[in-house]
Amino acid sequence: MAARWRRVLFGKPLATRHSDHQRLPVYIGLPVFASDAISSVAYATEEVLLALTLGTGVAASVALQQVFPISAAIAVLLAIVVFSYRQTIFAYPNGGGSYIVAKDNLGATAGLTAGAALLIDYVLTVAVSIAAGVAAIVSAFPVLEPHRVGLCLGFILLLTLANLRGLKESGSVFMVPTYAFLIAIYALIAVGFYKYFSGSLGHLAPTADAHPVEAGAGGLTLFLLLRAFSSGCVAMTGTEAVSNGVPAFRAPERQNASTTLVLMAAILGSLFLGISFLAWQYGASPDHEHSETVISILASGIVGRNWLYYFLQVSTFLLLVVAANTAYADFPRLTMLLAQDRYLPRQLTHIGDRLVFSNGIVALALLAAGLVVAFGGITHHLIPLYSVGVFLSFTLSQAGMVRRWFRLQGNGWQRNALINGFGAIATGLVLLVVAYTKFTAGDPISLYPVTTPLGYWLIVTAVGFVLISMGHRRWGWWFLAMSAVGLLLWGLMVRSPLLGSAPVRMGAWVVIVIIPMLIWMFSRIHAHYAEVAEHLTMTRHSRIPGFKHTVLIPVSGVNRGIMPALAYARSIGGDVRAVYVEIDPVRTAELIDRWQRYEPDIPLVVLDSPYRSLTDPFLEYVDQVERERDDDVITVVIPEFVTEKWWTRALHGQSGLQLQLALMFKRGVVVTSIRYYLTRDLGEMPDHILTSKLPASEVGPS
Amino acid sequence: MAARWRRVLFGKPLATRHSDHQRLPVYIGLPVFASDAISSVAYATEEVLLALTLGTGVAASVALQQVFPISAAIAVLLAIVVFSYRQTIFAYPNGGGSYIVAKDNLGATAGLTAGAALLIDYVLTVAVSIAAGVAAIVSAFPVLEPHRVGLCLGFILLLTLANLRGLKESGSVFMVPTYAFLIAIYALIAVGFYKYFSGSLGHLAPTADAHPVEAGAGGLTLFLLLRAFSSGCVAMTGTEAVSNGVPAFRAPERQNASTTLVLMAAILGSLFLGISFLAWQYGASPDHEHSETVISILASGIVGRNWLYYFLQVSTFLLLVVAANTAYADFPRLTMLLAQDRYLPRQLTHIGDRLVFSNGIVALALLAAGLVVAFGGITHHLIPLYSVGVFLSFTLSQAGMVRRWFRLQGNGWQRNALINGFGAIATGLVLLVVAYTKFTAGDPISLYPVTTPLGYWLIVTAVGFVLISMGHRRWGWWFLAMSAVGLLLWGLMVRSPLLGSAPVRMGAWVVIVIIPMLIWMFSRIHAHYAEVAEHLTMTRHSRIPGFKHTVLIPVSGVNRGIMPALAYARSIGGDVRAVYVEIDPVRTAELIDRWQRYEPDIPLVVLDSPYRSLTDPFLEYVDQVERERDDDVITVVIPEFVTEKWWTRALHGQSGLQLQLALMFKRGVVVTSIRYYLTRDLGEMPDHILTSKLPASEVGPS
């Protein structure tokens, strides 16, 4: 039944030999690898404006004048980075992701740092792209506003299911949204410029209440400008995708990849500058309630809410979904590389029956969904976490290239090293700026219920119980005492907002904390696998020649259900004993009598159970046998009977299951469960000793 | 660790020999067995008034004049029932619950009907008592109003934990709240009557907005009066408790129990009449927002919000908690009786290590908590479900007694039969009245999310998937098509309240539907146990003399981890084969070579896996072996290795676990997992072949 579900949701399994790749020309490679980068124009301008105005006291009109220069600076940075990455394409024709370039040239730690940064990055790509896509839809259909988080989760779920089925990386899935968006947005910009030059663009009057200017309205500080610049840098996310994908291009691969990269930069730069210019001239400052995007304000102002507007919004949404989808390809590929190098659980290297890395896909979806829920599906709240990882991996990748040129010293290496060195320094500087200005730059976020008094109280109480159960009694009771005091305080001040919540300022610090934690986790996993490999290495003495058994069979009485287990135990051989745990002494004498009649060869051990537990006396007896018979393995053969229907299974077998669970944590004991099937259907079952085929018509002697 | 948790929460296990009962005198028996019945005065008067006014258009002043006559009628009914139950006490000195009396005298079906009614009854006792107790607290401390449901759940949790620990049935736990409440409530009534006779009671003027009288304000119909009478009958819930508990009394048991029953009736009747009289005279009509109880209105009017008021409210709350607790004793006892008679899963007969029926307690708590959540913790919403079960079990119990007198024809049987017959007819008539007037009498309830459009859509979609996965493809797709149409409709009418919900009118019909369903479930379970008993009966041919094995060991390579499994398989004997599933053909040749070197005696079978699954080819091979070797049992010995820390376990053993799960559903295959422990700590482990004690310093030939 589970298998049928899988087929319905994910389709038939695909054979390994179908895994060949289709090679892509530039016109398909562009949508496949550049959609992520290009899609960031949907929110980059807005982020610059929000960084300048939100909570700063800077007037929208002042901010609007800064948006174009800041965008121009980012475009220059983009050009530097793209030039730098062109060199990576030619140096790593098999794909030069930041993890590989940094690991190859700067060593394992740098590689893991880049890897950790990229993993965070991919999760944020999904969360931010989906949130921005939903924002485009909500701008067009404001009635959907209350369902923002639900829509985000729904689209993440759809993307995940599609990727578990195995989306082909090529073709119309990527091309249609990308080219539709390009047509729509260039059309918008063209109309905008026409109106600007013909003097009919107009200017949106800022409404006083929508953009409140505080009393002590400050001017623009250098910090604010740098912070706005950092926010705008999200436009550059996804730039490295082309250099990852070189082998996917049609021959000549490097040349085609390089062309795609330059094309992408030209499109991204022109769109970003165009939108920023129009936003400045038209006065399209963002809505602080996050209910309408700058693109939407601009489009409805320039062309009105006609079909072009809706076409633009829908294609923006689709492009952002496609952008999120690139992370669904990149994240599992990176976790597979890390798992191959034994830095992550090796399950992540398993290729599922649809030829995709299912575990990585599910992990990515869960993390992104968690972020979306925690941040209420608001793009702007997610942005402060985004750029640090991106620029960290840029810097490490470029620095790795510089090191490589110095090491190889090939033809023209000085020029190449200079280009990459310039790239590394530029992105490194931006990294510092981003980390500094975005350190706690996020808006206050309410992470309900973690930051409520009730949340704190639950955490303190839970920590207390966990400590006590782990044996740290003194600390545990101390925590429980604190929790009691907390409860008392709340009881005395009944009016305090038990369920209100305190805000937390997210920002780059979160990423700066998580990256070392990830690296530490990678290295722990690596050390563990190394140790296990050492344990498992074969030696001359590894082979075990054979051993004697002690076999114990827990029995509840004399009935047909235990017969197969007794027969199995006898067939294993060794010292076979049946064990009966006595709860009601009245039945014991009759049982021993019946036992003598039916199974005289197997000794029956009767155990006392003062606390009516079936499991504890049995476990004690196992310990006792283990002490008595030192060299043997103890096999516990548990008789179970299995009924035909699922609901009747719940009516039996609880004690057998309990015993199995208890023995699972006991070292050196082998557990074998002998299932005896009760069935009414004569035709279905083979003639088998593990099956009771018909109700007994003969009554036994009792 | 789990065991430590259990100890902290539930205390040490108690030995069977500590299970003796303490015998109770009348002054303790009264609080223990009568608290449930007495506690219903906390809400009975209020329910009469609400039934008359809520949504009927009857003015509060009109309703108030009816409350005393209705209460008097109920008091008469109470006297009849108590007289009738006195006879049960003398007839069933070992406890005459309705289930036993009905089963003994009217047959199994009547017994099961009474049993089903009582089970529903006990669940409602918990839900209603806790909700009413919280209402008393909320009346005194209105700031708690928004936490009504949370408080109910919290107290249910506390009661459950206390009962899992095993509350002693006797002593101060019951006495203090009961006698405190009696003192407080009689003091209130005394002050009230003093003020009434001295003419200083006053009369509360009904505020127009609190009790809106509709335009077409109807008069009192007979139906309304009967409905109010039905509502007031909740006062009689719990009356049968004393007759259940006869053996708990000190000798002479029957006489003491009878005295307790009459005392209880006198107290209950006098309190109910006293409160109803004062509510009528003072004009204490209930608050339609359910934010203050009638008792609270009365007490603050008569004595003011002083210490007596708070004492009354708190003791009312405590009494109601104690009343809920009686269901915690009765419900598990009844499920135990039903399980002993094989009408419920036999796990319900297990006595936990604290001498309580833990499974029954947990089941009761979950059901009551569900009701509280569904009905928003409002007493009034729960009442329509309550009385049907109570009067059904009254009627069956009394009818059973009549049958018994006719059968036994002992001394003065005609007189006894007349008394019980009169009781049966009276309660039977009331049962009809209750079922008729309360059929859909509940206020409209919003059962979010079941009754939302989204809820319907989810149910339709889920049914579709379930049908397809069960093989009913055509119906499944039909449901999925309906779900798609639903989604489309919602997409077109975006403004429809997707998350709004339609109200459902609860009422006696719910109970009338559930009782036959429960009886059907009882009989299915009974039939199943009978069939299994037949299967398991020993016959002369049941003993299985012994059989040959085929042993399969799935291996992933040649390493120390599989050596114990191979040795174990060899020691079992029979036809032993190792099985390797080939995913990457490159490694196979080397593996076969190494296999020849280390384990030449065991043949190695190599299986192809086109879809990269480890499990499927293995399962196919098992089928193939089963066809080849007809009479054997196939044992699959799975090598697993277990690492020291919990987090490292997640890094291994996934494929072994998957195989185990897949084989769990395969008939006639025995699965044995050989765990090989990797440990760094030399001292901790015995010298055991299932343990790798140190990293290998010697490197094997490879």
Interface residues (C-beta under 8 A of the other chain):
Chain A: M1 R4 W5 V8 P13 L14 A15 T16 R17 F141 V143 L144 H147 P345 R346 Q347 H350 I351 G352 D353 F465 I468 S469 M470 G471 V494 R495 L498 I525 H528 Y529 E531 V532 E534 H535 L536 T537 M538 T539 R540 H541 S542 R543 I544 P545 G546 F547 K548 H549 V558 N559 R560 G561 M563 P564 L566 A567 Y568 R570 S571 I572 G573 R594 Y598 E599 P610 Y611 R612 S613 E626 D630 V633 T635 F641 T643 T648 A650 L651 H652 Q654 R667 G668 V670 V671 T672 S673 I674 R675 Y677 L678 R680 M685 P686 H688 I689 L690 T691 S692 P695 A696 E698 V699 G700 P701 S702
Chain B: M1 R4 W5 V8 P13 L14 A15 T16 R17 F141 V143 L144 H147 P345 R346 Q347 H350 I351 G352 D353 F465 I468 S469 M470 G471 V494 R495 L498 I525 H528 Y529 E531 V532 E534 H535 L536 T537 M538 T539 R540 H541 S542 R543 I544 P545 G546 F547 K548 H549 V558 N559 R560 G561 M563 P564 L566 A567 Y568 R570 S571 I572 G573 R594 Y598 E599 P610 Y611 R612 S613 E626 D630 V633 T635 F641 T643 T648 A650 L651 H652 Q654 R667 G668 V670 V671 T672 S673 I674 R675 Y677 L678 R680 M685 P686 H688 I689 L690 T691 S692 P695 A696 E698 V699 G700 P701 S702
